[in-house]
Amino acid sequence: MLVTKYFLTKKKIIDRITGGFNPIDIPKELQVTAVTDNSVSLSWKPVSSAHGYNFYRNGGKVNGATISGTTFTDSNLNSGSTYTFTVKAVSSSG
């Protein structure tokens, strides 16, 4: 089963490459717009070809559904902790 899953994943990657997959630009100018003891709000410049965005804290995806705008508030933080945030643009093909 694991071997089958590996080959299916590998096939999807090859299909993207041979199917003309073009990566889209990355969001730029990620900025903190507000901070509380347990939350941070961030904004970024829109990517013209993006269908939406995904938000990551310390490498793990935080949002459930794709974010349609260019702002996000992460409210599950611990005061005094250090976090790394990343925003990735999502194309219409996912």
Residue pairs with C-beta under 8 A, 6 or more apart in sequence:
21 93
23 91
24 47
24 49
24 50
24 89
24 91
25 47
25 48
25 49
25 50
25 89
26 47
26 88
26 89
27 44
27 45
27 46
27 47
27 50
27 53
27 70
27 87
27 88
27 89
28 44
28 45
29 44
29 45
30 42
30 43
30 44
30 85
30 86
30 87
31 42
31 43
31 44
32 40
32 41
32 42
33 41
33 42
33 43
33 71
34 40
34 41
34 73
35 41
37 79
38 75
38 76
38 77
38 78
38 79
39 73
39 74
39 75
39 76
39 77
40 73
40 74
40 77
40 83
40 85
41 71
41 72
41 73
41 74
42 55
42 71
42 72
42 73
42 74
42 85
42 87
43 70
43 71
44 53
44 70
44 87
45 70
46 70
47 53
47 89
49 89
49 91
50 89
50 90
50 91
51 66
51 90
51 91
51 92
51 94
52 66
52 67
52 68
52 89
52 90
53 66
53 67
53 70
53 72
53 87
53 88
53 89
53 90
54 61
54 63
54 66
54 67
54 87
54 88
54 90
55 61
55 62
55 63
55 67
55 72
55 74
55 85
55 86
55 87
56 62
56 85
56 86
56 87
56 88
57 74
57 83
57 84
57 85
58 83
58 84
59 84
59 86
62 72
62 74
62 76
63 72
66 90
72 87
74 83
74 85
77 83
